[in-house]
Amino acid sequence: MKKYEYKVVTFATALAMNTKQYEKTAQEFEVQLNELGADGWELIQRKDGFFFFKREVE
């Protein structure tokens, strides 16, 4: 039977951002997602500012 490990992550963002800040935040978010993906985490859901990930464990 497969077993999974779960992780819940929030990404802090300012409420009001200009275009430059928005682009910077998006790039930082992308870096974090790529790091999580490289560690085997898979995004399974996003809700109310929370991002839920899972990865298979042996």
Phi and psi restraints in degrees (range 20) as a CNS / XPLOR table:
assign (resid 1 and name C) (resid 2 and name N)
       (resid 2 and name CA) (resid 2 and name C) 1.0 -72.2 20.0 2
assign (resid 2 and name N) (resid 2 and name CA)
       (resid 2 and name C) (resid 3 and name N) 1.0 143.6 20.0 2
assign (resid 2 and name C) (resid 3 and name N)
       (resid 3 and name CA) (resid 3 and name C) 1.0 -122.3 20.0 2
assign (resid 3 and name N) (resid 3 and name CA)
       (resid 3 and name C) (resid 4 and name N) 1.0 145.0 20.0 2
assign (resid 3 and name C) (resid 4 and name N)
       (resid 4 and name CA) (resid 4 and name C) 1.0 -126.1 20.0 2
assign (resid 4 and name N) (resid 4 and name CA)
       (resid 4 and name C) (resid 5 and name N) 1.0 152.6 20.0 2
assign (resid 4 and name C) (resid 5 and name N)
       (resid 5 and name CA) (resid 5 and name C) 1.0 -113.2 20.0 2
assign (resid 5 and name N) (resid 5 and name CA)
       (resid 5 and name C) (resid 6 and name N) 1.0 142.4 20.0 2
assign (resid 5 and name C) (resid 6 and name N)
       (resid 6 and name CA) (resid 6 and name C) 1.0 -119.5 20.0 2
assign (resid 6 and name N) (resid 6 and name CA)
       (resid 6 and name C) (resid 7 and name N) 1.0 152.4 20.0 2
assign (resid 6 and name C) (resid 7 and name N)
       (resid 7 and name CA) (resid 7 and name C) 1.0 -141.0 20.0 2
assign (resid 7 and name N) (resid 7 and name CA)
       (resid 7 and name C) (resid 8 and name N) 1.0 137.6 20.0 2
assign (resid 7 and name C) (resid 8 and name N)
       (resid 8 and name CA) (resid 8 and name C) 1.0 -116.3 20.0 2
assign (resid 8 and name N) (resid 8 and name CA)
       (resid 8 and name C) (resid 9 and name N) 1.0 128.9 20.0 2
assign (resid 8 and name C) (resid 9 and name N)
       (resid 9 and name CA) (resid 9 and name C) 1.0 -129.3 20.0 2
assign (resid 9 and name N) (resid 9 and name CA)
       (resid 9 and name C) (resid 10 and name N) 1.0 143.1 20.0 2
assign (resid 9 and name C) (resid 10 and name N)
       (resid 10 and name CA) (resid 10 and name C) 1.0 -117.1 20.0 2
assign (resid 10 and name N) (resid 10 and name CA)
       (resid 10 and name C) (resid 11 and name N) 1.0 146.8 20.0 2
assign (resid 10 and name C) (resid 11 and name N)
       (resid 11 and name CA) (resid 11 and name C) 1.0 -116.3 20.0 2
assign (resid 11 and name N) (resid 11 and name CA)
       (resid 11 and name C) (resid 12 and name N) 1.0 113.1 20.0 2
assign (resid 11 and name C) (resid 12 and name N)
       (resid 12 and name CA) (resid 12 and name C) 1.0 -70.5 20.0 2
assign (resid 12 and name N) (resid 12 and name CA)
       (resid 12 and name C) (resid 13 and name N) 1.0 133.8 20.0 2
assign (resid 12 and name C) (resid 13 and name N)
       (resid 13 and name CA) (resid 13 and name C) 1.0 -140.6 20.0 2
assign (resid 13 and name N) (resid 13 and name CA)
       (resid 13 and name C) (resid 14 and name N) 1.0 151.9 20.0 2
assign (resid 13 and name C) (resid 14 and name N)
       (resid 14 and name CA) (resid 14 and name C) 1.0 -75.2 20.0 2
assign (resid 14 and name N) (resid 14 and name CA)
       (resid 14 and name C) (resid 15 and name N) 1.0 149.2 20.0 2
assign (resid 14 and name C) (resid 15 and name N)
       (resid 15 and name CA) (resid 15 and name C) 1.0 -68.8 20.0 2
assign (resid 15 and name N) (resid 15 and name CA)
       (resid 15 and name C) (resid 16 and name N) 1.0 -42.0 20.0 2
assign (resid 15 and name C) (resid 16 and name N)
       (resid 16 and name CA) (resid 16 and name C) 1.0 -112.9 20.0 2
assign (resid 16 and name N) (resid 16 and name CA)
       (resid 16 and name C) (resid 17 and name N) 1.0 123.0 20.0 2
assign (resid 16 and name C) (resid 17 and name N)
       (resid 17 and name CA) (resid 17 and name C) 1.0 -135.1 20.0 2
assign (resid 17 and name N) (resid 17 and name CA)
       (resid 17 and name C) (resid 18 and name N) 1.0 145.3 20.0 2
assign (resid 17 and name C) (resid 18 and name N)
       (resid 18 and name CA) (resid 18 and name C) 1.0 -86.9 20.0 2
assign (resid 18 and name N) (resid 18 and name CA)
       (resid 18 and name C) (resid 19 and name N) 1.0 177.8 20.0 2
assign (resid 18 and name C) (resid 19 and name N)
       (resid 19 and name CA) (resid 19 and name C) 1.0 -60.0 20.0 2
assign (resid 19 and name N) (resid 19 and name CA)
       (resid 19 and name C) (resid 20 and name N) 1.0 -42.5 20.0 2
assign (resid 19 and name C) (resid 20 and name N)
       (resid 20 and name CA) (resid 20 and name C) 1.0 -64.3 20.0 2
assign (resid 20 and name N) (resid 20 and name CA)
       (resid 20 and name C) (resid 21 and name N) 1.0 -43.6 20.0 2
assign (resid 20 and name C) (resid 21 and name N)
       (resid 21 and name CA) (resid 21 and name C) 1.0 -65.1 20.0 2
assign (resid 21 and name N) (resid 21 and name CA)
       (resid 21 and name C) (resid 22 and name N) 1.0 -38.7 20.0 2
assign (resid 21 and name C) (resid 22 and name N)
       (resid 22 and name CA) (resid 22 and name C) 1.0 -61.9 20.0 2
assign (resid 22 and name N) (resid 22 and name CA)
       (resid 22 and name C) (resid 23 and name N) 1.0 -44.6 20.0 2
assign (resid 22 and name C) (resid 23 and name N)
       (resid 23 and name CA) (resid 23 and name C) 1.0 -64.3 20.0 2
assign (resid 23 and name N) (resid 23 and name CA)
       (resid 23 and name C) (resid 24 and name N) 1.0 -41.5 20.0 2
assign (resid 23 and name C) (resid 24 and name N)
       (resid 24 and name CA) (resid 24 and name C) 1.0 -63.9 20.0 2
assign (resid 24 and name N) (resid 24 and name CA)
       (resid 24 and name C) (resid 25 and name N) 1.0 -43.6 20.0 2
assign (resid 24 and name C) (resid 25 and name N)
       (resid 25 and name CA) (resid 25 and name C) 1.0 -62.8 20.0 2
assign (resid 25 and name N) (resid 25 and name CA)
       (resid 25 and name C) (resid 26 and name N) 1.0 -42.0 20.0 2
assign (resid 25 and name C) (resid 26 and name N)
       (resid 26 and name CA) (resid 26 and name C) 1.0 -63.1 20.0 2
assign (resid 26 and name N) (resid 26 and name CA)
       (resid 26 and name C) (resid 27 and name N) 1.0 -40.8 20.0 2
assign (resid 26 and name C) (resid 27 and name N)
       (resid 27 and name CA) (resid 27 and name C) 1.0 -65.9 20.0 2
assign (resid 27 and name N) (resid 27 and name CA)
       (resid 27 and name C) (resid 28 and name N) 1.0 -41.3 20.0 2
assign (resid 27 and name C) (resid 28 and name N)
       (resid 28 and name CA) (resid 28 and name C) 1.0 -64.4 20.0 2
assign (resid 28 and name N) (resid 28 and name CA)
       (resid 28 and name C) (resid 29 and name N) 1.0 -40.5 20.0 2
assign (resid 28 and name C) (resid 29 and name N)
       (resid 29 and name CA) (resid 29 and name C) 1.0 -63.2 20.0 2
assign (resid 29 and name N) (resid 29 and name CA)
       (resid 29 and name C) (resid 30 and name N) 1.0 -42.6 20.0 2
assign (resid 29 and name C) (resid 30 and name N)
       (resid 30 and name CA) (resid 30 and name C) 1.0 -61.7 20.0 2
assign (resid 30 and name N) (resid 30 and name CA)
       (resid 30 and name C) (resid 31 and name N) 1.0 -42.2 20.0 2
assign (resid 30 and name C) (resid 31 and name N)
       (resid 31 and name CA) (resid 31 and name C) 1.0 -61.2 20.0 2
assign (resid 31 and name N) (resid 31 and name CA)
       (resid 31 and name C) (resid 32 and name N) 1.0 -45.2 20.0 2
assign (resid 31 and name C) (resid 32 and name N)
       (resid 32 and name CA) (resid 32 and name C) 1.0 -63.8 20.0 2
assign (resid 32 and name N) (resid 32 and name CA)
       (resid 32 and name C) (resid 33 and name N) 1.0 -42.7 20.0 2
assign (resid 32 and name C) (resid 33 and name N)
       (resid 33 and name CA) (resid 33 and name C) 1.0 -62.6 20.0 2
assign (resid 33 and name N) (resid 33 and name CA)
       (resid 33 and name C) (resid 34 and name N) 1.0 -41.0 20.0 2
assign (resid 33 and name C) (resid 34 and name N)
       (resid 34 and name CA) (resid 34 and name C) 1.0 -65.9 20.0 2
assign (resid 34 and name N) (resid 34 and name CA)
       (resid 34 and name C) (resid 35 and name N) 1.0 -37.5 20.0 2
assign (resid 34 and name C) (resid 35 and name N)
       (resid 35 and name CA) (resid 35 and name C) 1.0 -65.1 20.0 2
assign (resid 35 and name N) (resid 35 and name CA)
       (resid 35 and name C) (resid 36 and name N) 1.0 -43.5 20.0 2
assign (resid 35 and name C) (resid 36 and name N)
       (resid 36 and name CA) (resid 36 and name C) 1.0 -63.2 20.0 2
assign (resid 36 and name N) (resid 36 and name CA)
       (resid 36 and name C) (resid 37 and name N) 1.0 -43.2 20.0 2
assign (resid 36 and name C) (resid 37 and name N)
       (resid 37 and name CA) (resid 37 and name C) 1.0 -62.2 20.0 2
assign (resid 37 and name N) (resid 37 and name CA)
       (resid 37 and name C) (resid 38 and name N) 1.0 -40.4 20.0 2
assign (resid 37 and name C) (resid 38 and name N)
       (resid 38 and name CA) (resid 38 and name C) 1.0 -64.3 20.0 2
assign (resid 38 and name N) (resid 38 and name CA)
       (resid 38 and name C) (resid 39 and name N) 1.0 -27.9 20.0 2
assign (resid 38 and name C) (resid 39 and name N)
       (resid 39 and name CA) (resid 39 and name C) 1.0 -86.6 20.0 2
assign (resid 39 and name N) (resid 39 and name CA)
       (resid 39 and name C) (resid 40 and name N) 1.0 4.2 20.0 2
assign (resid 39 and name C) (resid 40 and name N)
       (resid 40 and name CA) (resid 40 and name C) 1.0 95.1 20.0 2
assign (resid 40 and name N) (resid 40 and name CA)
       (resid 40 and name C) (resid 41 and name N) 1.0 3.8 20.0 2
assign (resid 40 and name C) (resid 41 and name N)
       (resid 41 and name CA) (resid 41 and name C) 1.0 -80.6 20.0 2
assign (resid 41 and name N) (resid 41 and name CA)
       (resid 41 and name C) (resid 42 and name N) 1.0 139.8 20.0 2
assign (resid 41 and name C) (resid 42 and name N)
       (resid 42 and name CA) (resid 42 and name C) 1.0 -119.2 20.0 2
assign (resid 42 and name N) (resid 42 and name CA)
       (resid 42 and name C) (resid 43 and name N) 1.0 126.3 20.0 2
assign (resid 42 and name C) (resid 43 and name N)
       (resid 43 and name CA) (resid 43 and name C) 1.0 -68.3 20.0 2
assign (resid 43 and name N) (resid 43 and name CA)
       (resid 43 and name C) (resid 44 and name N) 1.0 125.9 20.0 2
assign (resid 43 and name C) (resid 44 and name N)
       (resid 44 and name CA) (resid 44 and name C) 1.0 -114.5 20.0 2
assign (resid 44 and name N) (resid 44 and name CA)
       (resid 44 and name C) (resid 45 and name N) 1.0 -22.9 20.0 2
assign (resid 44 and name C) (resid 45 and name N)
       (resid 45 and name CA) (resid 45 and name C) 1.0 -166.4 20.0 2
assign (resid 45 and name N) (resid 45 and name CA)
       (resid 45 and name C) (resid 46 and name N) 1.0 152.8 20.0 2
assign (resid 45 and name C) (resid 46 and name N)
       (resid 46 and name CA) (resid 46 and name C) 1.0 -130.8 20.0 2
assign (resid 46 and name N) (resid 46 and name CA)
       (resid 46 and name C) (resid 47 and name N) 1.0 131.4 20.0 2
assign (resid 46 and name C) (resid 47 and name N)
       (resid 47 and name CA) (resid 47 and name C) 1.0 -154.8 20.0 2
assign (resid 47 and name N) (resid 47 and name CA)
       (resid 47 and name C) (resid 48 and name N) 1.0 128.9 20.0 2
assign (resid 47 and name C) (resid 48 and name N)
       (resid 48 and name CA) (resid 48 and name C) 1.0 51.2 20.0 2
assign (resid 48 and name N) (resid 48 and name CA)
       (resid 48 and name C) (resid 49 and name N) 1.0 41.5 20.0 2
assign (resid 48 and name C) (resid 49 and name N)
       (resid 49 and name CA) (resid 49 and name C) 1.0 83.5 20.0 2
assign (resid 49 and name N) (resid 49 and name CA)
       (resid 49 and name C) (resid 50 and name N) 1.0 -0.7 20.0 2
assign (resid 49 and name C) (resid 50 and name N)
       (resid 50 and name CA) (resid 50 and name C) 1.0 -102.9 20.0 2
assign (resid 50 and name N) (resid 50 and name CA)
       (resid 50 and name C) (resid 51 and name N) 1.0 141.2 20.0 2
assign (resid 50 and name C) (resid 51 and name N)
       (resid 51 and name CA) (resid 51 and name C) 1.0 -117.7 20.0 2
assign (resid 51 and name N) (resid 51 and name CA)
       (resid 51 and name C) (resid 52 and name N) 1.0 126.1 20.0 2
assign (resid 51 and name C) (resid 52 and name N)
       (resid 52 and name CA) (resid 52 and name C) 1.0 -107.2 20.0 2
assign (resid 52 and name N) (resid 52 and name CA)
       (resid 52 and name C) (resid 53 and name N) 1.0 128.4 20.0 2
assign (resid 52 and name C) (resid 53 and name N)
       (resid 53 and name CA) (resid 53 and name C) 1.0 -123.7 20.0 2
assign (resid 53 and name N) (resid 53 and name CA)
       (resid 53 and name C) (resid 54 and name N) 1.0 156.5 20.0 2
assign (resid 53 and name C) (resid 54 and name N)
       (resid 54 and name CA) (resid 54 and name C) 1.0 -141.6 20.0 2
assign (resid 54 and name N) (resid 54 and name CA)
       (resid 54 and name C) (resid 55 and name N) 1.0 156.5 20.0 2
assign (resid 54 and name C) (resid 55 and name N)
       (resid 55 and name CA) (resid 55 and name C) 1.0 -148.5 20.0 2
assign (resid 55 and name N) (resid 55 and name CA)
       (resid 55 and name C) (resid 56 and name N) 1.0 149.7 20.0 2
assign (resid 55 and name C) (resid 56 and name N)
       (resid 56 and name CA) (resid 56 and name C) 1.0 -76.1 20.0 2
assign (resid 56 and name N) (resid 56 and name CA)
       (resid 56 and name C) (resid 57 and name N) 1.0 138.9 20.0 2
assign (resid 56 and name C) (resid 57 and name N)
       (resid 57 and name CA) (resid 57 and name C) 1.0 -117.9 20.0 2
assign (resid 57 and name N) (resid 57 and name CA)
       (resid 57 and name C) (resid 58 and name N) 1.0 153.8 20.0 2
